[in-house]
Amino acid sequence: MSNPRDAVAGTPASLVEVWRGPLVESRHRGHLTAVTGEENTIASLGLPETVTYVRSSGKPFQAIPMIVSGAADRFGITEQEVAIACGSHSGETIHVDAVSFDARQNWAR
């Protein structure tokens, strides 16, 4: 990618259409690339060089090691707490209550 502005200006490919009866409710566009373990591109759509940020969509992937390592079980992490780790929120009372010290009886283990 010689000029980052070129990537931002790329036309996204049509990836998904969501239908509600006979009407298209939404269309989702994007850029993607599939690569092998040797970093060879085997498929692409749109302009794969587009610079983007994972932001909140990466949170479920960040939570996976907590679960597969056994840490969630070891520390008694509840499904509600895993959901909070996987999603975006604005610190509403329900979220704060779920992760507050008072709600975590098993932290002292």
Backbone torsions as a table, in degrees:
resi	resn	phi	psi	omega
1	MET	NA	108.6	-176.1
2	SER	-79.2	-34.7	-178.2
3	ASN	-131.1	113.6	-178.1
4	PRO	-55.9	-30.3	179.0
5	ARG	-64.7	-29.7	176.9
6	ASP	-62.9	-39.3	-179.4
7	ALA	-66.9	-40.8	180.0
8	VAL	-65.0	-33.4	-176.7
9	ALA	-84.1	-1.0	-177.6
10	GLY	-63.3	149.5	179.4
11	THR	-84.1	120.6	178.3
12	PRO	-67.5	148.5	176.2
13	ALA	-83.7	149.3	174.1
14	SER	-72.2	120.3	-176.8
15	LEU	-105.5	-42.8	-174.0
16	VAL	-147.1	140.8	168.5
17	GLU	-119.8	131.1	177.2
18	VAL	-104.7	123.0	-177.3
19	TRP	-104.7	141.2	171.1
20	ARG	-122.9	99.9	-174.1
21	GLY	63.6	-130.4	-177.4
22	PRO	-86.4	2.3	-175.6
23	LEU	-111.2	143.0	172.5
24	VAL	-79.0	115.1	-178.5
25	GLU	-79.4	-39.5	179.2
26	SER	-156.6	154.5	174.9
27	ARG	-124.2	138.0	-180.0
28	HIS	-120.2	128.1	-177.5
29	ARG	-120.5	158.8	178.7
30	GLY	-177.2	-173.4	179.3
31	HIS	-125.2	137.5	177.3
32	LEU	-151.5	158.1	177.0
33	THR	-141.6	137.1	172.0
34	ALA	-108.8	129.9	-178.0
35	VAL	-128.1	155.4	175.6
36	THR	-83.0	172.8	175.9
37	GLY	-62.2	-19.8	178.0
38	GLU	-92.7	10.5	178.1
39	GLU	68.4	26.5	174.5
40	ASN	-90.5	129.4	178.4
41	THR	-72.1	127.0	178.7
42	ILE	-112.3	-14.6	176.1
43	ALA	-164.5	149.6	176.1
44	SER	-156.3	155.6	175.8
45	LEU	-138.3	151.6	-179.7
46	GLY	67.2	-141.2	177.8
47	LEU	-116.8	91.8	-172.8
48	PRO	-59.7	-19.8	-179.8
49	GLU	-76.8	-2.0	-178.4
50	THR	-57.9	131.9	177.5
51	VAL	-83.1	129.1	178.8
52	THR	-144.5	168.2	-179.9
53	TYR	-121.3	133.2	-177.4
54	VAL	-66.7	-41.9	-179.1
55	ARG	48.2	-133.0	-172.8
56	SER	-67.3	-21.3	-178.8
57	SER	-68.0	-14.2	178.2
58	GLY	-88.6	-9.0	-175.4
59	LYS	-59.2	-42.3	177.9
60	PRO	-60.3	-35.9	178.8
61	PHE	-69.0	-33.0	177.5
62	GLN	-70.6	-25.9	-179.6
63	ALA	-82.3	-19.8	-176.5
64	ILE	-55.5	-47.0	-179.4
65	PRO	-60.3	-32.5	178.2
66	MET	-61.9	-36.5	-177.6
67	ILE	-81.4	-51.6	-174.5
68	VAL	-70.7	-23.9	178.4
69	SER	-76.8	-14.2	-176.5
70	GLY	92.8	-4.3	-178.3
71	ALA	-62.4	-37.7	179.7
72	ALA	-61.9	-43.3	177.5
73	ASP	-68.5	-43.7	-177.8
74	ARG	-58.8	-39.6	-177.3
75	PHE	-101.4	8.8	175.6
76	GLY	66.0	34.9	179.2
77	ILE	-67.1	126.8	-177.6
78	THR	-83.4	165.9	176.1
79	GLU	-60.5	-36.8	178.7
80	GLN	-62.8	-41.2	179.0
81	GLU	-68.7	-37.6	175.5
82	VAL	-63.1	-41.6	178.3
83	ALA	-60.4	-39.6	178.9
84	ILE	-66.5	-39.4	177.9
85	ALA	-64.4	-28.2	-175.4
86	CYS	-91.6	-10.1	-172.3
87	GLY	-126.9	171.8	174.5
88	SER	-93.8	144.8	176.7
89	HIS	-154.7	170.2	-177.5
90	SER	-113.5	23.2	178.3
91	GLY	70.8	35.2	176.2
92	GLU	-64.3	161.4	-176.5
93	THR	-53.3	-42.1	-179.4
94	ILE	-60.4	-35.1	179.6
95	HIS	-76.1	-43.6	179.3
96	VAL	-62.8	-43.3	179.5
97	ASP	-60.7	-38.8	-176.9
98	ALA	-65.4	-29.8	-176.1
99	VAL	-113.2	7.8	-179.5
100	SER	-73.2	157.0	-178.9
101	PHE	-58.8	-40.5	-179.2
102	ASP	-61.3	-31.3	-178.8
103	ALA	-80.5	-12.8	-174.2
104	ARG	-105.9	78.1	-179.3
105	GLN	-65.2	-24.6	-173.9
106	ASN	-100.1	15.3	178.4
107	TRP	-66.8	-26.7	-174.2
108	ALA	-80.0	-1.5	-178.9
109	ARG	-57.3	NA	NA
